[in-house]
Amino acid sequence: MRSFRTEGIIIKRRDFGEADRIITVMTRDYGKLKIKAAGVRKITSRRAAHIELLNHTVLHLYKGNTLAILTEAKMLDDFSQVKNHFDKIGLAYHICELIDGLCPENQESSKVFFLLLKTLTDLAQHEGVSSSYYTYDSAGIDDYTLGTFGLGDASRRASQVSNEQNGMVHEFEFSLLSELGYWNKDDKFQRNFDSHEMIEDILERKLKSRSIFAKLQ
């Protein structure tokens, strides 16, 4: 059958032609797919909102000669809790860049799909803080002054939340490398390596999202 249905998470998109868009999706059943969404940039398109970045969406597709063609889409979750927080969206973009760079196209990997879904869900449900909180830790203000203005607890909590969220992403990196065969998860000693450096060595390029990710550490 040339028509098929799956669910996936949109990890990348680019404009194509006058009104079309090419989206990259990590799907549950077919791995990473590039899909042509014809006409979605038109104001009258009803599918555009369903295929925004990070959306978890049910996709109805048609097998084209080169790319799958989107015929219908229904969003399951837009992860607005992630999109509405600067500290979270930078981490989410980093995760999407890793999947786009490391996962081959058209190769089924349901474990990677569910790993991505779980990580975004955990990130969405995790307590978020305003990115302005991070400025307190680097401003050279002592604990007494922070406490005087009622900022001490906020600053320390912001740092804790930042570390916890970064921990989620690092755990994702280790799990992704393990699923793709680059790292042995049973070897505890291997966790002492720099996962970012290893990923960049595999990709043979610098991660584009790393500059955003570094600001949140």
MORA-V802354 format. One record per backbone hydrogen bond with DSSP energy under -1.0 kcal/mol. NH is the residue of the N-H (numbers start at 0). CO is the residue of the C=O. E is the energy in kcal/mol with one decimal. If there is no record, write none. Layout:
# MORA-V802354
nh=NH co=CO e=E
nh=NH co=CO e=E
This chain:
# MORA-V802354
nh=3 co=60 e=-2.3
nh=5 co=58 e=-2.2
nh=7 co=56 e=-2.6
nh=8 co=25 e=-2.0
nh=9 co=54 e=-1.9
nh=10 co=23 e=-2.6
nh=11 co=23 e=-1.3
nh=13 co=21 e=-2.0
nh=15 co=19 e=-2.2
nh=19 co=15 e=-1.5
nh=20 co=36 e=-1.3
nh=21 co=13 e=-3.0
nh=22 co=34 e=-2.7
nh=23 co=11 e=-2.9
nh=24 co=32 e=-3.0
nh=25 co=8 e=-2.4
nh=26 co=30 e=-2.6
nh=27 co=6 e=-2.5
nh=32 co=24 e=-2.9
nh=34 co=22 e=-3.1
nh=35 co=67 e=-3.0
nh=36 co=20 e=-3.3
nh=39 co=36 e=-1.0
nh=40 co=18 e=-2.7
nh=41 co=38 e=-1.5
nh=44 co=41 e=-1.7
nh=49 co=46 e=-1.2
nh=50 co=47 e=-1.3
nh=53 co=9 e=-2.9
nh=54 co=51 e=-1.9
nh=55 co=76 e=-3.3
nh=56 co=7 e=-2.9
nh=57 co=73 e=-3.1
nh=58 co=5 e=-3.5
nh=59 co=71 e=-2.9
nh=60 co=3 e=-3.2
nh=61 co=68 e=-2.0
nh=62 co=1 e=-2.8
nh=67 co=33 e=-1.2
nh=68 co=61 e=-3.3
nh=69 co=35 e=-2.7
nh=70 co=59 e=-3.0
nh=71 co=59 e=-1.5
nh=73 co=57 e=-2.3
nh=75 co=55 e=-3.8
nh=76 co=55 e=-1.7
nh=81 co=78 e=-1.3
nh=82 co=78 e=-2.1
nh=83 co=79 e=-2.2
nh=84 co=81 e=-1.6
nh=88 co=84 e=-2.6
nh=89 co=85 e=-1.6
nh=91 co=87 e=-2.3
nh=92 co=88 e=-2.4
nh=93 co=89 e=-1.7
nh=94 co=90 e=-2.1
nh=95 co=91 e=-2.3
nh=96 co=92 e=-2.3
nh=97 co=93 e=-1.9
nh=98 co=94 e=-2.0
nh=99 co=95 e=-2.5
nh=100 co=96 e=-2.3
nh=101 co=97 e=-2.7
nh=102 co=98 e=-2.1
nh=105 co=31 e=-2.7
nh=112 co=108 e=-1.8
nh=113 co=109 e=-2.6
nh=114 co=110 e=-1.9
nh=115 co=111 e=-2.5
nh=116 co=112 e=-2.6
nh=117 co=113 e=-2.5
nh=118 co=114 e=-2.3
nh=119 co=115 e=-2.4
nh=120 co=116 e=-2.2
nh=121 co=117 e=-2.7
nh=122 co=118 e=-2.4
nh=123 co=119 e=-2.3
nh=124 co=120 e=-2.1
nh=125 co=121 e=-1.3
nh=132 co=129 e=-1.7
nh=133 co=130 e=-1.1
nh=134 co=131 e=-1.3
nh=135 co=132 e=-1.5
nh=138 co=135 e=-1.2
nh=145 co=141 e=-2.2
nh=146 co=142 e=-2.7
nh=147 co=143 e=-2.1
nh=148 co=144 e=-1.6
nh=149 co=146 e=-1.1
nh=150 co=145 e=-3.4
nh=154 co=150 e=-2.7
nh=155 co=151 e=-2.5
nh=156 co=152 e=-2.7
nh=157 co=153 e=-2.6
nh=158 co=154 e=-2.1
nh=159 co=155 e=-2.0
nh=160 co=156 e=-2.9
nh=161 co=157 e=-2.6
nh=162 co=158 e=-2.2
nh=163 co=159 e=-2.3
nh=164 co=160 e=-2.7
nh=165 co=161 e=-2.6
nh=166 co=162 e=-2.1
nh=167 co=163 e=-1.7
nh=168 co=164 e=-1.7
nh=169 co=165 e=-2.6
nh=170 co=166 e=-2.3
nh=171 co=167 e=-2.0
nh=172 co=168 e=-2.5
nh=173 co=169 e=-2.3
nh=174 co=170 e=-2.4
nh=175 co=171 e=-3.0
nh=176 co=172 e=-2.6
nh=177 co=173 e=-2.0
nh=178 co=174 e=-2.7
nh=179 co=175 e=-1.9
nh=180 co=177 e=-1.3
nh=181 co=176 e=-2.7
nh=182 co=176 e=-1.1
nh=186 co=183 e=-1.6
nh=189 co=186 e=-1.3
nh=190 co=187 e=-1.4
nh=191 co=188 e=-1.4
nh=192 co=189 e=-1.4
nh=197 co=193 e=-2.2
nh=198 co=194 e=-2.5
nh=199 co=195 e=-2.4
nh=200 co=196 e=-1.9
nh=201 co=197 e=-2.1
nh=202 co=198 e=-2.6
nh=203 co=199 e=-1.6
nh=204 co=199 e=-1.3
nh=212 co=208 e=-2.5
nh=213 co=209 e=-2.8
nh=215 co=212 e=-1.1
nh=216 co=213 e=-1.2
